[in-house]
Amino acid sequence: MSRDPRKNAEGYMDPTAFEALRSVQRQFRGKQSKAAGEHFEKMISRACAYYYDRNIANIEKTPEPMKVLKPMPRQPGRFIACFVKAGQPDFKGTIQGGRAIVFEAKHTDGNRIERRRLTTEQVSCLEKHNQLGALTFVVVSFGLRHFYRIPWPIWRDMKKLYGRQYLKQEEITKYKIPAPGGVIKLLDGVLDGGD
């Protein structure tokens, strides 16, 4: 029986040096992107704390729905769990005056953000809250330096408005929000009638 030349001595596929390097680079970019996304969410949580401390809003991170599978042996309070359904939008709450607020946060290191970055569940949830009168939007980070609050109807209808399923950073300058001292001013212009 002849041996497959693409497999190593242990019988596994042996990638070329180019493929192996590309795989490592892809893994590195994935970890880098995940870390940036987590940092972005922490920045938003700091902004939520800023608004909470000033009695302007009470906005909280939406917990991911999960099911406990079993407790961890000899580790009280710890368990093995799995996610049970697609996640909701990242943040929900109430702003001064009683209006609900619901938004998703997305980060990119590129110069555009794609509509497909939201799940079907997130789209459905944002649309329902929007129909009920909540303040709904997508907060976008470009490189953790530039931040934009894209109103839900703009995000939802970007194909009709821009002719494609993504937004370029230079096209959305009117939705830019400041971030002095690393605190993203999510509600800048909202309470004074700006949105």
C-alpha positions as CSV (number, residue, x, y, z in Angstrom):
1,M,0.0,0.0,0.0
2,S,1.6,3.3,-1.0
3,R,1.7,6.2,1.4
4,D,-0.1,9.5,0.6
5,P,2.8,12.0,-0.1
6,R,0.7,14.8,1.5
7,K,0.7,13.1,4.9
8,N,3.5,13.0,7.4
9,A,4.8,9.9,9.2
10,E,2.0,10.0,11.7
11,G,-0.7,10.0,8.9
12,Y,-1.7,13.6,9.3
13,M,-2.0,16.1,6.4
14,D,1.4,17.9,6.3
15,P,0.8,21.5,5.2
16,T,3.3,23.4,3.1
17,A,5.3,26.0,4.9
18,F,3.2,28.7,3.2
19,E,-0.1,27.1,4.4
20,A,1.3,26.6,8.0
21,L,2.4,30.2,8.2
22,R,-0.9,31.4,6.8
23,S,-2.7,29.4,9.5
24,V,-0.6,30.8,12.3
25,Q,-1.1,34.3,11.0
26,R,-4.9,33.7,10.8
27,Q,-4.9,32.4,14.4
28,F,-2.9,35.5,15.5
29,R,-5.2,37.9,13.8
30,G,-8.2,36.1,15.3
31,K,-6.8,36.4,18.9
32,Q,-5.8,40.0,18.2
33,S,-9.3,40.9,17.0
34,K,-10.9,39.1,20.0
35,A,-8.8,41.0,22.4
36,A,-9.6,44.3,20.7
37,G,-13.3,43.5,20.8
38,E,-13.1,42.7,24.5
39,H,-11.3,46.0,25.2
40,F,-13.9,47.9,23.2
41,E,-16.7,46.3,25.3
42,K,-14.8,47.3,28.5
43,M,-14.6,50.9,27.2
44,I,-18.4,50.9,26.6
45,S,-18.9,49.5,30.1
46,R,-16.8,52.4,31.5
47,A,-19.0,54.8,29.5
48,C,-22.2,53.1,31.0
49,A,-20.7,53.5,34.5
50,Y,-20.0,57.2,33.7
51,Y,-23.7,57.8,32.7
52,Y,-24.9,55.7,35.7
53,D,-22.9,57.7,38.2
54,R,-24.4,60.9,36.8
55,N,-28.0,59.6,36.9
56,I,-28.2,60.0,33.1
57,A,-28.7,56.3,32.2
58,N,-28.7,52.8,33.5
59,I,-27.3,50.6,30.7
60,E,-26.0,47.1,31.3
61,K,-24.2,44.4,29.3
62,T,-26.7,41.8,28.2
63,P,-25.7,38.4,29.5
64,E,-25.3,35.6,27.0
65,P,-28.0,33.0,27.4
66,M,-26.5,29.8,28.6
67,K,-27.5,26.4,30.1
68,V,-25.6,24.8,33.0
69,L,-24.5,21.3,32.1
70,K,-22.9,20.2,35.4
71,P,-21.1,21.6,38.4
72,M,-17.3,21.5,38.6
73,P,-16.1,18.9,41.1
74,R,-14.7,20.4,44.3
75,Q,-15.1,24.0,42.9
76,P,-18.2,25.5,44.5
77,G,-19.9,28.2,42.3
78,R,-18.2,27.0,39.1
79,F,-19.8,25.0,36.4
80,I,-19.6,23.7,32.9
81,A,-22.1,25.4,30.6
82,C,-22.9,26.0,26.9
83,F,-24.6,28.8,25.1
84,V,-28.2,27.9,24.2
85,K,-29.1,30.4,21.5
86,A,-27.7,33.3,19.5
87,G,-26.9,36.4,21.5
88,Q,-29.0,39.4,22.0
89,P,-27.7,42.9,21.3
90,D,-24.8,43.7,23.6
91,F,-26.3,46.4,25.8
92,K,-29.8,47.4,27.1
93,G,-31.1,49.9,29.5
94,T,-33.0,53.1,30.1
95,I,-32.0,56.7,29.6
96,Q,-33.1,59.8,31.5
97,G,-36.8,60.4,30.8
98,G,-37.6,56.7,30.7
99,R,-36.7,55.8,27.1
100,A,-35.3,52.3,26.5
101,I,-31.9,52.0,24.8
102,V,-30.6,48.9,23.0
103,F,-27.4,48.7,21.0
104,E,-24.8,46.4,19.6
105,A,-21.1,47.0,19.7
106,K,-18.8,46.1,16.8
107,H,-15.0,46.6,16.4
108,T,-12.9,46.5,13.2
109,D,-9.3,47.2,12.5
110,G,-10.1,47.8,8.8
111,N,-11.7,50.9,7.2
112,R,-15.2,49.4,6.8
113,I,-17.8,47.6,8.8
114,E,-20.0,44.9,7.3
115,R,-23.7,44.6,8.0
116,R,-23.4,40.8,8.3
117,R,-21.5,41.2,11.5
118,L,-24.8,41.2,13.3
119,T,-26.6,37.9,13.9
120,T,-30.2,37.3,12.8
121,E,-31.2,37.3,16.4
122,Q,-29.5,40.7,17.0
123,V,-31.1,42.2,13.9
124,S,-34.6,41.0,14.9
125,C,-34.2,42.2,18.5
126,L,-32.9,45.7,17.4
127,E,-35.8,46.0,14.9
128,K,-38.4,45.1,17.4
129,H,-37.1,47.5,20.0
130,N,-36.8,50.2,17.3
131,Q,-40.5,49.6,16.4
132,L,-41.5,50.0,20.0
133,G,-39.7,53.4,20.3
134,A,-36.4,52.5,21.9
135,L,-33.2,54.3,21.0
136,T,-31.5,51.7,18.9
137,F,-28.1,51.8,17.2
138,V,-24.8,50.0,16.5
139,V,-21.7,51.5,18.1
140,V,-18.7,50.9,15.8
141,S,-15.0,51.2,16.8
142,F,-12.4,51.7,14.1
143,G,-9.0,50.7,15.5
144,L,-10.1,51.5,19.1
145,R,-9.5,55.2,18.1
146,H,-12.6,56.4,16.2
147,F,-16.1,55.6,17.4
148,Y,-19.5,56.0,15.6
149,R,-23.1,55.6,16.8
150,I,-24.9,54.4,13.7
151,P,-28.7,54.7,14.1
152,W,-30.5,51.4,13.6
153,P,-32.5,52.5,10.5
154,I,-29.2,53.5,8.8
155,W,-27.5,50.2,9.7
156,R,-30.6,48.2,8.7
157,D,-31.1,50.0,5.4
158,M,-27.4,50.4,4.4
159,K,-27.9,48.5,1.1
160,K,-30.7,50.9,0.1
161,L,-28.8,54.0,1.3
162,Y,-25.2,53.2,0.3
163,G,-25.7,50.6,-2.4
164,R,-23.8,47.8,-0.5
165,Q,-23.8,45.8,2.7
166,Y,-21.0,47.7,4.4
167,L,-20.1,51.2,5.6
168,K,-16.8,52.9,5.0
169,Q,-15.4,55.0,7.9
170,E,-15.2,58.2,5.8
171,E,-18.9,57.9,4.9
172,I,-20.2,57.9,8.5
173,T,-18.4,61.0,9.9
174,K,-21.7,62.6,10.9
175,Y,-22.3,59.7,13.4
176,K,-18.9,60.1,15.1
177,I,-18.9,60.3,18.9
178,P,-16.2,61.7,21.1
179,A,-14.1,59.6,23.5
180,P,-12.2,62.0,25.7
181,G,-9.9,60.2,28.1
182,G,-11.0,56.8,26.7
183,V,-14.7,57.3,27.8
184,I,-16.9,56.8,24.8
185,K,-19.6,59.4,24.9
186,L,-22.4,57.1,23.7
187,L,-25.2,59.5,24.4
188,D,-23.5,62.6,23.1
189,G,-26.3,64.7,21.5
190,V,-29.1,62.2,22.5
191,L,-30.5,63.8,25.6
192,D,-30.4,67.3,24.1
193,G,-32.5,66.3,21.0
194,G,-29.5,65.3,18.8
195,D,-30.9,61.9,17.9
